[in-house]
Amino acid sequence: MALSYCKISPIISIFVCFLYLTFSACPVRSSESGNYRQVNQTFRASDDVQRLKMIRARLKKINKPSVKTIQSPDGDLIDCVVSDQQPAFDHPQLKGEKPLEPEGRPKGHNPTGAVSENFQLWRLSGESCPEGTIPIRRTWEQDVLRANSVRGFGRKIRRRPVRRDSSGNGHEVSPELYGDNYPRFFTYWTTDAYQTSGCYNLLCSGFVQTNSRIAIGAAISPTSSYDGGQFDISLLVWKDPKHGNWWLEFGSGVLVGYWPSFLFTHLRSHASMIQFGGEIVDTRPWGFHTSTQMGSGHFAGEGFGKASYFRNLQVVDWDNGLIPLQNLRVQADNPDCYDIQGGINSVWGNYFYYGGPGRNERCS
């Protein structure tokens, strides 16, 4: 995993396998082998039915009634759901509430460039959700079946020590979660280091979406190409000084939504670390490193147009002011697989290139 991080306070932390059910009980004996097979098949059928019930109950919580459905070119269905009926409002502390507006955006924040909200494939149809609703990517049974368990669906698998409270956003490619290789806009949160709390996107009660034109979890378009056109997105996360919620902004002042402060313990007051970078999942099922690429799949040294990058890195300080990073430190866990190179200039401010091909002659 290639990461760059700095410590400062207070700021926000910016950021499978199938379930096999087995039986170890003593086998049921019978004078006829056919009866033995029937008993085992009955056990498996009963277990499958129970699992299917759990999946459908989970889907009922995620997929809310919609006033309109939009077909995306990539096969996704986008449901337009009344904003106060989204999954977040199933939370006991949000029941009966309405989405909030932020109080006091960061001082010194001057978005550059007219970034369009039409950066997702589903918007290419020309369709949009009505005011008062939000677009939610529909979740299917096969999405849940790809997870390691029904309870684990929509959650990260903990693979290394992490801070207890964290929230994240950006873009990712996750065949397990989405069933394809499209880069997708995502959010995440947890309060117990990915143990039992939190989830991606709107797959549980947590993040409150307020935007009617951006679907969290939907595919991004256009995307950058090696030695070709380069596209990036601007993201800002800050803590509302009045209500204490953590807000997510996209592009030139477009509010996406917020993580309510009551979700967290440490982040309820402030954050102590911010991280930018990339990560991959490497389970080493065959004993060697994954060939999963990070970024463009090319090392940082190839530079602009070839390697992926973060630029204009800033943080929000204790006085709600946007300031340049002061103590940026770059780090790559496996530099032979993925690396990182930082820098600073008058146009990009603090920046870094990062990424790599994964398994290669030096990375095994």
PEJO-V75761 format. One record per residue. N is the residue number from 1. RES is the residue in three letters. PHI is phi in whole degrees, -180 to 180 (* if undefined). Layout:
n->N res->RES phi->PHI
n->N res->RES phi->PHI
//
This chain:
n->1 res->MET phi->*
n->2 res->ALA phi->-97
n->3 res->LEU phi->-139
n->4 res->SER phi->-132
n->5 res->TYR phi->-148
n->6 res->CYS phi->-140
n->7 res->LYS phi->-107
n->8 res->ILE phi->-161
n->9 res->SER phi->-143
n->10 res->PRO phi->-101
n->11 res->ILE phi->-146
n->12 res->ILE phi->-90
n->13 res->SER phi->-82
n->14 res->ILE phi->-75
n->15 res->PHE phi->-151
n->16 res->VAL phi->*
n->17 res->CYS phi->162
n->18 res->PHE phi->-84
n->19 res->LEU phi->-82
n->20 res->TYR phi->-101
n->21 res->LEU phi->-102
n->22 res->THR phi->-124
n->23 res->PHE phi->-126
n->24 res->SER phi->-104
n->25 res->ALA phi->-67
n->26 res->CYS phi->-62
n->27 res->PRO phi->-65
n->28 res->VAL phi->-82
n->29 res->ARG phi->-86
n->30 res->SER phi->-155
n->31 res->SER phi->-74
n->32 res->GLU phi->-122
n->33 res->SER phi->-61
n->34 res->GLY phi->-62
n->35 res->ASN phi->-65
n->36 res->TYR phi->-60
n->37 res->ARG phi->-64
n->38 res->GLN phi->-65
n->39 res->VAL phi->-63
n->40 res->ASN phi->-61
n->41 res->GLN phi->-64
n->42 res->THR phi->-65
n->43 res->PHE phi->-58
n->44 res->ARG phi->-64
n->45 res->ALA phi->-63
n->46 res->SER phi->-63
n->47 res->ASP phi->-67
n->48 res->ASP phi->-63
n->49 res->VAL phi->-63
n->50 res->GLN phi->-63
n->51 res->ARG phi->-66
n->52 res->LEU phi->-62
n->53 res->LYS phi->-62
n->54 res->MET phi->-65
n->55 res->ILE phi->-64
n->56 res->ARG phi->-67
n->57 res->ALA phi->-66
n->58 res->ARG phi->-67
n->59 res->LEU phi->-64
n->60 res->LYS phi->-65
n->61 res->LYS phi->-74
n->62 res->ILE phi->-85
n->63 res->ASN phi->-88
n->64 res->LYS phi->-86
n->65 res->PRO phi->-57
n->66 res->SER phi->-117
n->67 res->VAL phi->-96
n->68 res->LYS phi->-163
n->69 res->THR phi->-128
n->70 res->ILE phi->-118
n->71 res->GLN phi->-88
n->72 res->SER phi->-91
n->73 res->PRO phi->-58
n->74 res->ASP phi->-87
n->75 res->GLY phi->102
n->76 res->ASP phi->-66
n->77 res->LEU phi->-109
n->78 res->ILE phi->-109
n->79 res->ASP phi->-94
n->80 res->CYS phi->-90
n->81 res->VAL phi->-111
n->82 res->VAL phi->-54
n->83 res->SER phi->-55
n->84 res->ASP phi->-87
n->85 res->GLN phi->-110
n->86 res->GLN phi->-67
n->87 res->PRO phi->-53
n->88 res->ALA phi->-55
n->89 res->PHE phi->-82
n->90 res->ASP phi->-81
n->91 res->HIS phi->-67
n->92 res->PRO phi->-53
n->93 res->GLN phi->-83
n->94 res->LEU phi->-117
n->95 res->LYS phi->-58
n->96 res->GLY phi->83
n->97 res->GLU phi->-90
n->98 res->LYS phi->-121
n->99 res->PRO phi->-57
n->100 res->LEU phi->-95
n->101 res->GLU phi->-113
n->102 res->PRO phi->-75
n->103 res->GLU phi->-117
n->104 res->GLY phi->77
n->105 res->ARG phi->-74
n->106 res->PRO phi->-57
n->107 res->LYS phi->-72
n->108 res->GLY phi->86
n->109 res->HIS phi->-88
n->110 res->ASN phi->-127
n->111 res->PRO phi->-56
n->112 res->THR phi->-109
n->113 res->GLY phi->86
n->114 res->ALA phi->-90
n->115 res->VAL phi->-81
n->116 res->SER phi->-79
n->117 res->GLU phi->-77
n->118 res->ASN phi->-84
n->119 res->PHE phi->-106
n->120 res->GLN phi->-122
n->121 res->LEU phi->-59
n->122 res->TRP phi->-65
n->123 res->ARG phi->-80
n->124 res->LEU phi->-67
n->125 res->SER phi->-73
n->126 res->GLY phi->85
n->127 res->GLU phi->-83
n->128 res->SER phi->-149
n->129 res->CYS phi->-85
n->130 res->PRO phi->-64
n->131 res->GLU phi->-59
n->132 res->GLY phi->89
n->133 res->THR phi->-123
n->134 res->ILE phi->-128
n->135 res->PRO phi->-83
n->136 res->ILE phi->-128
n->137 res->ARG phi->-66
n->138 res->ARG phi->-71
n->139 res->THR phi->-104
n->140 res->TRP phi->-117
n->141 res->GLU phi->-57
n->142 res->GLN phi->-65
n->143 res->ASP phi->-64
n->144 res->VAL phi->-69
n->145 res->LEU phi->-64
n->146 res->ARG phi->-76
n->147 res->ALA phi->-76
n->148 res->ASN phi->-73
n->149 res->SER phi->-165
n->150 res->VAL phi->-65
n->151 res->ARG phi->-65
n->152 res->GLY phi->-84
n->153 res->PHE phi->-62
n->154 res->GLY phi->82
n->155 res->ARG phi->-118
n->156 res->LYS phi->-75
n->157 res->ILE phi->-93
n->158 res->ARG phi->-71
n->159 res->ARG phi->-126
n->160 res->ARG phi->-158
n->161 res->PRO phi->-59
n->162 res->VAL phi->-136
n->163 res->ARG phi->-66
n->164 res->ARG phi->-62
n->165 res->ASP phi->-94
n->166 res->SER phi->-160
n->167 res->SER phi->-135
n->168 res->GLY phi->-149
n->169 res->ASN phi->-161
n->170 res->GLY phi->148
n->171 res->HIS phi->-130
n->172 res->GLU phi->-149
n->173 res->VAL phi->-118
n->174 res->SER phi->-142
n->175 res->PRO phi->-59
n->176 res->GLU phi->-66
n->177 res->LEU phi->-78
n->178 res->TYR phi->-110
n->179 res->GLY phi->83
n->180 res->ASP phi->-155
n->181 res->ASN phi->-113
n->182 res->TYR phi->-74
n->183 res->PRO phi->-71
n->184 res->ARG phi->-132
n->185 res->PHE phi->-76
n->186 res->PHE phi->-138
n->187 res->THR phi->-131
n->188 res->TYR phi->-154
n->189 res->TRP phi->-153
n->190 res->THR phi->-155
n->191 res->THR phi->-119
n->192 res->ASP phi->-138
n->193 res->ALA phi->58
n->194 res->TYR phi->70
n->195 res->GLN phi->-78
n->196 res->THR phi->-131
n->197 res->SER phi->-107
n->198 res->GLY phi->85
n->199 res->CYS phi->-174
n->200 res->TYR phi->-78
n->201 res->ASN phi->53
n->202 res->LEU phi->-113
n->203 res->LEU phi->-85
n->204 res->CYS phi->-159
n->205 res->SER phi->-78
n->206 res->GLY phi->-175
n->207 res->PHE phi->-63
n->208 res->VAL phi->-103
n->209 res->GLN phi->-87
n->210 res->THR phi->-119
n->211 res->ASN phi->-93
n->212 res->SER phi->-98
n->213 res->ARG phi->-122
n->214 res->ILE phi->-119
n->215 res->ALA phi->-103
n->216 res->ILE phi->-68
n->217 res->GLY phi->96
n->218 res->ALA phi->-85
n->219 res->ALA phi->-69
n->220 res->ILE phi->-93
n->221 res->SER phi->-157
n->222 res->PRO phi->-81
n->223 res->THR phi->-124
n->224 res->SER phi->-70
n->225 res->SER phi->-128
n->226 res->TYR phi->-62
n->227 res->ASP phi->60
n->228 res->GLY phi->-133
n->229 res->GLY phi->-64
n->230 res->GLN phi->-116
n->231 res->PHE phi->-129
n->232 res->ASP phi->-136
n->233 res->ILE phi->-124
n->234 res->SER phi->-106
n->235 res->LEU phi->-131
n->236 res->LEU phi->-136
n->237 res->VAL phi->-124
n->238 res->TRP phi->-148
n->239 res->LYS phi->-97
n->240 res->ASP phi->-62
n->241 res->PRO phi->-66
n->242 res->LYS phi->-90
n->243 res->HIS phi->-94
n->244 res->GLY phi->83
n->245 res->ASN phi->-76
n->246 res->TRP phi->-98
n->247 res->TRP phi->-96
n->248 res->LEU phi->-114
n->249 res->GLU phi->-120
n->250 res->PHE phi->-117
n->251 res->GLY phi->61
n->252 res->SER phi->-90
n->253 res->GLY phi->81
n->254 res->VAL phi->-87
n->255 res->LEU phi->-77
n->256 res->VAL phi->-97
n->257 res->GLY phi->160
n->258 res->TYR phi->-151
n->259 res->TRP phi->-94
n->260 res->PRO phi->-59
n->261 res->SER phi->-62
n->262 res->PHE phi->-69
n->263 res->LEU phi->-66
n->264 res->PHE phi->-112
n->265 res->THR phi->-108
n->266 res->HIS phi->-67
n->267 res->LEU phi->-72
n->268 res->ARG phi->-63
n->269 res->SER phi->-103
n->270 res->HIS phi->-168
n->271 res->ALA phi->-117
n->272 res->SER phi->-114
n->273 res->MET phi->-149
n->274 res->ILE phi->-124
n->275 res->GLN phi->-128
n->276 res->PHE phi->-124
n->277 res->GLY phi->151
n->278 res->GLY phi->-130
n->279 res->GLU phi->-146
n->280 res->ILE phi->-132
n->281 res->VAL phi->-102
n->282 res->ASP phi->-130
n->283 res->THR phi->-87
n->284 res->ARG phi->50
n->285 res->PRO phi->-64
n->286 res->TRP phi->-112
n->287 res->GLY phi->90
n->288 res->PHE phi->-133
n->289 res->HIS phi->-66
n->290 res->THR phi->-67
n->291 res->SER phi->-94
n->292 res->THR phi->-61
n->293 res->GLN phi->-83
n->294 res->MET phi->-116
n->295 res->GLY phi->67
n->296 res->SER phi->-83
n->297 res->GLY phi->90
n->298 res->HIS phi->-120
n->299 res->PHE phi->-70
n->300 res->ALA phi->-58
n->301 res->GLY phi->-63
n->302 res->GLU phi->-75
n->303 res->GLY phi->75
n->304 res->PHE phi->-61
n->305 res->GLY phi->86
n->306 res->LYS phi->-130
n->307 res->ALA phi->-105
n->308 res->SER phi->-75
n->309 res->TYR phi->-152
n->310 res->PHE phi->-119
n->311 res->ARG phi->-141
n->312 res->ASN phi->52
n->313 res->LEU phi->-77
n->314 res->GLN phi->-140
n->315 res->VAL phi->-132
n->316 res->VAL phi->-99
n->317 res->ASP phi->-90
n->318 res->TRP phi->-64
n->319 res->ASP phi->-98
n->320 res->ASN phi->60
n->321 res->GLY phi->-111
n->322 res->LEU phi->-87
n->323 res->ILE phi->-133
n->324 res->PRO phi->-66
n->325 res->LEU phi->-66
n->326 res->GLN phi->-108
n->327 res->ASN phi->-135
n->328 res->LEU phi->-68
n->329 res->ARG phi->-130
n->330 res->VAL phi->-96
n->331 res->GLN phi->-153
n->332 res->ALA phi->-125
n->333 res->ASP phi->-68
n->334 res->ASN phi->-133
n->335 res->PRO phi->-62
n->336 res->ASP phi->-78
n->337 res->CYS phi->-103
n->338 res->TYR phi->-147
n->339 res->ASP phi->-132
n->340 res->ILE phi->-153
n->341 res->GLN phi->-137
n->342 res->GLY phi->-100
n->343 res->GLY phi->-169
n->344 res->ILE phi->-151
n->345 res->ASN phi->-150
n->346 res->SER phi->-75
n->347 res->VAL phi->-97
n->348 res->TRP phi->-95
n->349 res->GLY phi->59
n->350 res->ASN phi->-74
n->351 res->TYR phi->-150
n->352 res->PHE phi->-157
n->353 res->TYR phi->-100
n->354 res->TYR phi->-157
n->355 res->GLY phi->126
n->356 res->GLY phi->164
n->357 res->PRO phi->-88
n->358 res->GLY phi->81
n->359 res->ARG phi->-58
n->360 res->ASN phi->-154
n->361 res->GLU phi->-63
n->362 res->ARG phi->-101
n->363 res->CYS phi->-122
n->364 res->SER phi->-136
//
